[in-house]
Amino acid sequence: MNNLEGKTVAILATNGFEESELESPMNALKEAGAHVDIVSESSGEIKSWADGNWSKAYTVDKTLDQVSESDYNALVLPGGVINPDQLRRNETAIRFVKSFFANKKPVAAICHAPWILAEADVLQGRKVTSFNSIKRDLVNAGAKWEDSEVVVDEGLITSRNPNDLPAFNAKLVEEVYEGKHKMQTA
């Protein structure tokens, strides 16, 4: 396991995120030694979605107006349907996501979260995967979509669904450990 001591990672989420897609990467990053902040639109708590129902609430560590890409070494975008659909309509969230690409930092997105990347206009020519129902959206945004458990393209890590979390987490930790990728572009 790569040692992520001294690394700080933001997980950007709002109500309706897929619980396992936030909790599992967060735990993997923490186990590797990283500090992880849950960043959201508002302070307080955000509610997760699990097994087709509302589930546990998670405490927001920082709000979008309190953070900058410069505070973090990497960004994680959990999926679910509601969460990315809300965030892709938030201009502050989109600017935050784009700033990681502009500064060549790792970004990881799973399931429906690549919708946010499409909105941020950072997928042109990039290899990605996602939940299959949004394949066309990503292709229309210029991505090269493939049906794989995990796809890594110069610091951009994507996976299809919660079943892919072991591979997603392993690549996430590896890419955060490697740091900036000179070919990561917005």
N, C-alpha and C positions, 0 to 999 in steps of 0.2 A: 504494500500500500504506500502510495506517495505521501510524504509529509507536507501538510498544508499549513503548518504553524506560521502565523504572521499574515496569512491570506484572509481576506474578507470578501464574502459573497452575498449579493442581494438576491432575494427571491421576490419577484414582483407578482402580486396576486391581489384579488379582490373576492368578494362573496361569490360562491359557486365554483371555486377551484376543485379539481379532483383531489381528494384528500391524500391518496397514496402518492400522487405526483408532486406534492409539496413535501410531505413527511419523509418519504424514502430518500430523495436527494438531499434534503436537509440533514438527515441522520448520517448519510454517507459522508457528506462534507465535514460535519462535526467530528465524526469518528476519525477522519484523516487529519484533524487539527485545525480546520478553518473556523473562523467566526462567521456566523450566518445571521443576517437581518431579514425579517419579513417586512417588505416595503409595500405600502398600499396607498390608495387614494385618500383615506381618512384614518384617523387614529382610533384606537379601541380594539375591537375584534373583528375578524372576518370569518364567515361560516363556510365550512367545507361541504362537499357533496361526495357521498359514498354509496354504492349499491343502489343508485336510483333515488336516494333520499338525502335530505339535509342531514349533516352529521356534526362533528365537533367544531367548536369555535377556536380560533388561533389568535393569539395576541399580536397585534401589529407593533413592530419595533420602531419603525420610522415611516413617515409619510413622504410622498413624492416631493413635496415642497421643502422637506428637510434634508434631502440627499442630492448627491451629484455622482455621476459616473466615477469621478476621481476618488470617491470614498471606497471604491470596490475594485477587486481584481477580476470579477466575473459576475455574470447575471444568469439566473435560472428563471424560466417561464413555465410554470405548471399549466396543465390543460384543464379539462372539463369543457363544457360548452359555454356556460354562462360567463365564467371568468374571462377568457380571451375576447369574447364578444363585447363585454363591458370595457375592457382595457383598450381595445383597438379604437374606441370612440373617444378616448381621453388623450388630448394633444400633449399634455405633460408626460404621460406614460410613453407615448410614441417618441417624443424627443429623448427621453431617458434611454429607451432601447437603442435608438439610432446612435447615441453618444458612445455606447460600448463598441459598436462597429467602427465608428470614426476613430476610436482610440485603440483599435486592434485587440480588444479584450475578448476572452471566451464568452460565448452566449449559448445556453442550452435551452431547448424548447421541446416539449413532448405533447403528443396527442393533438389537440386542437390549438395549442399555443402558437404554432407557426402562423396562424391568422394574424397575430400581432406583428410578426415579421413581414408579412405581405403588406400590411398597412404602413409599416415603417419604410417600405420600399428598399429592402436590403437583400432581396432574394435573387436578383438578376444574375443568372449564370451559376448559381450555387446549387450544390447537390444536397438534397434534403429528403426526409421522410416525414410522415405524419399519420394521423388517423385517416383512413382511406377516404372518408366522405369529404375531406377538404382538399384532396389531390388536385382537382381542377382549379381551385382558387390559387393554389401555390404555383401550378404550371402557368396560369394566366399572369401571375406576378413575376414570371421569368425563371422560376426554379426548375431544376432538373430533378424530378421526383423519382424515387425508387422505393420499392416495397422491401425494406430491410429492417432488422431489429434496431439497429442504430447506424446513423450515417454521420461521419465527421468530415467537415470540409473547412480546413484552415481555421480551427477554433470555433466553428459553428457545429454544435452537437444536436441532433434531432433523433427522436424515436417515435414509435407509432402509438403505443398504449401502455397501460400499467404492466402488462406481461413482459414488456421490454425493460422494466426498471433496473434489473441487475446489470445489463449491458450498458444502459444509459448512465447509471451511476458510476460505473467503472471508467467510462470514457470521460465523464464530467470531471472526476477527480484527476485523471491523467491530464486533461487539457488545462485545468486550473493550475496544476503543478507546473506545466510547461510555460504558462503565462502568455504574454502577448504573441500574436501571430502576424508576421509582417504582411501576409497575404489576406488577412481579415479586412474586408473593406465594406463601406456602406454604399 
